[in-house]
Amino acid sequence: MTPRRSVPAGQPVVVKVGSSSLASKTGGLNSAALSAVVDQVDELWSRGHPTVLVSSGAVAAGLVELRMERFPADVPGLQAAAAVGQGRLMERYATEFGARQRPVGQVLLTKDVLANRGQYLHAREALDRMLTLEIVPVVNENDTVVVDELRLGDNDRLAAIVSHLVGAALLVLLTDTAGLYSEDPRLQNEAELLTAVRHTDEVLDRLAGGLSGPMGSGGVGTKVAAARMAAWSGVPTVVAGSEEDRAAVRAAGGEPVGTWIEPHTSRLPSRKLWIAFGQPAEGLLRVDAGASHALVSLGSSLLPVGITGLEGDFEEGAAVEVLDEHGDLVGKGLVTLSSDSLRPLMGRHSSAAGLKGWGGEVIHRDDLVVLVDSQASAG
């Protein structure tokens, strides 16, 4: 495995901090923890790394304002707390960064925004301009209006998408543990800290069902998913403890802190990154062994003859996942037919379909992202 490496001068860094790392045990935000995160982002900027901060904590910030002792159990309650807390959170960041003479800007993103190619590109341009103007972007999900994202609390994946948008050289996920462990350290005394792994390593598969902390709804699984998302754009990820001194700065310097997750050796093109991670899947297609081989090894388009199953209702142009005969993910792509049009064609040769104006491909190779790592396939 390639050893840890420092971030080249001038290259962006994305730092994500979760609710469990920012929340005070007595309610609201932990001022010392928030200040420590700001210190690290400020130092990264001073070292020549334009840095984006992806921050959870809006709901936690809203609890104290609403005199609540715990997270609301219902979605409207969570949304109300987020609405109050988001302004409070940004006020704190503006004050802390202002004391260091750094302007900040709030960026609220949603799945719907990222799923629209035009808006996805506008988001990328806005972030690029903010970094050029030396504005610190503070990114969060728009928890007040996005039910699914609020329920998941998944700023880890959002941070991975932001790393795609800004072309980051490193993604740092600050959490309430020292990194990723071989087992759950709360349950196994013999759990070992994983200092470095590849994004394809089987140990990450075992960790993907990790539990969440009491003040956040993310967990080990979302961090593994985020690291693997970042890996496809060639971005390494470090998962490190938020309480560890200057963890993000040390990670950017190539020092042995937390868990280093080695990425894919090449980077997907921007449009394919958007298909893979910006577009929500609206269905799935199951394919036989021949089709799977053609997609992975030959770079072919997906034809109807190789499709053995279909799930979901979708329109032409929707994103769908492609699974092999074992149920493993092969890739994701944009379909040329709706689910209703495709169902009667499954298993048939394109020439027998009889659809005018249709090119014969269910997913053209230019609209298909193969998500099987060649390193993993080689064993």
C-alpha positions, 0 to 999 in steps of 0.5 A, spaced: 500 500 500 502 507 498 504 510 505 501 516 507 502 522 504 502 530 505 497 534 501 500 538 496 501 545 497 495 549 494 490 543 494 483 543 497 482 539 504 475 537 506 474 537 514 467 534 516 465 534 524 459 531 527 454 532 532 457 528 537 464 531 537 460 538 537 455 537 542 456 539 550 454 534 555 449 539 558 446 541 552 447 546 546 454 546 543 461 545 546 465 552 545 472 549 546 470 543 541 468 548 536 473 553 537 478 547 536 475 545 529 476 552 527 483 553 529 484 547 525 481 549 519 484 556 520 491 553 520 490 549 514 488 555 510 494 558 513 498 552 510 496 554 503 490 549 503 483 552 501 479 548 506 471 546 506 468 545 513 462 540 513 459 541 519 453 537 523 450 540 529 444 544 527 439 540 531 444 540 537 445 547 537 437 548 537 436 544 543 438 549 548 434 554 545 428 550 545 430 548 552 429 541 550 434 535 553 434 530 548 433 530 540 425 530 538 423 523 536 418 526 530 421 529 524 417 536 525 420 536 531 427 535 528 426 540 523 424 545 528 430 544 532 434 545 526 431 551 523 433 554 530 440 551 531 442 552 524 442 560 525 445 559 532 451 554 529 453 559 523 453 565 528 458 561 532 462 559 526 462 567 524 464 569 530 470 564 531 472 565 524 472 572 524 476 573 530 481 569 526 480 574 520 477 569 516 470 570 512 465 564 512 459 563 508 453 558 509 452 553 504 446 548 505 445 542 500 440 537 499 439 531 495 435 534 490 440 540 488 445 535 487 441 530 483 440 536 478 446 536 473 445 544 472 445 545 480 450 540 481 455 544 477 452 551 480 454 548 487 461 546 484 462 553 481 460 557 487 464 553 492 470 554 487 469 561 487 468 562 495 475 558 495 478 563 490 476 569 494 478 565 501 472 565 504 471 558 508 465 555 506 461 552 512 457 546 508 451 542 512 444 539 509 438 543 509 435 539 515 429 544 515 426 541 509 430 535 507 426 529 511 430 523 508 437 527 509 435 529 516 433 522 518 439 519 516 444 525 519 449 523 513 454 529 513 459 523 512 456 522 505 455 529 503 462 531 505 465 526 500 460 529 495 463 536 497 470 533 496 468 531 489 465 538 487 472 542 490 477 536 487 480 535 494 486 532 495 484 529 502 477 528 506 478 528 514 472 525 518 473 528 525 469 523 530 468 521 537 473 515 536 480 515 534 479 512 528 476 506 525 477 499 529 477 492 527 471 491 532 467 495 536 471 498 541 465 499 546 464 491 546 471 488 544 477 490 549 481 487 544 479 491 538 485 494 534 485 501 531 486 500 523 492 505 521 491 504 514 487 500 509 485 500 502 478 502 500 476 495 498 479 491 504 474 486 507 475 489 514 471 495 511 465 491 509 465 488 516 465 495 519 459 498 514 454 496 519 457 500 525 453 503 530 451 511 531 453 515 537 448 518 542 448 525 539 448 523 532 445 518 527 451 517 523 456 511 524 462 507 522 458 505 516 457 512 513 464 513 514 466 507 510 461 509 505 463 516 505 471 514 504 469 509 498 465 515 495 471 519 495 476 513 493 473 513 486 475 520 485 482 519 488 481 522 494 484 519 500 480 519 507 482 520 514 478 518 520 480 521 526 478 523 533 476 530 534 479 531 541 486 529 538 490 535 538 490 538 531 488 531 528 486 534 521 492 539 520 497 533 522 493 528 517 494 533 511 501 533 513 501 526 512 502 524 519 500 517 522 493 520 525 487 516 525 485 511 520 488 512 513 483 509 507 487 509 500 483 511 494 482 508 487 488 509 483 485 513 478 479 518 478 472 518 475 470 523 470 466 529 473 460 527 470 461 520 472 462 522 479 455 525 478 452 519 476 455 515 481 454 519 487 450 525 485 444 522 482 439 518 487 438 511 484 430 510 482 431 502 481 435 496 480 437 492 474 439 485 475 444 482 470 447 475 468 454 473 468 455 475 461 453 482 461 457 483 468 463 481 464 462 485 458 460 491 463 466 490 467 472 487 463 470 490 456 467 497 457 460 495 454 454 498 454 448 494 457 443 491 452 436 488 454 439 481 453 443 480 459 438 483 464 434 478 468 430 482 473 428 489 474 426 493 481 422 499 481 418 504 477 422 509 473 422 514 467 427 514 461 434 518 464 433 515 471 439 513 475 439 505 476 443 500 480 446 494 476 447 488 480 450 481 478 447 474 479 450 474 486 447 481 488 453 485 488 453 492 485 456 492 478 455 499 477 450 505 476 447 508 470 442 512 466 437 508 463 434 510 456 427 507 457 422 507 462 421 501 467 414 500 463 418 500 456 424 495 459 420 490 462 417 486 456 424 487 453 428 483 458 432 477 456 431 479 448 436 481 443 435 489 441 434 487 434 427 484 436 425 490 440 422 494 435 422 500 438 423 506 433 428 511 435 431 507 440 439 505 439 438 498 443 442 500 449 439 500 456 444 504 459 450 507 454 457 506 456 458 513 456 452 513 461 454 507 466 459 508 472 462 501 473 463 501 481 467 494 481 475 496 483 480 493 478 484 492 484 479 488 488 477 484 482 485 482 481 485 480 488 
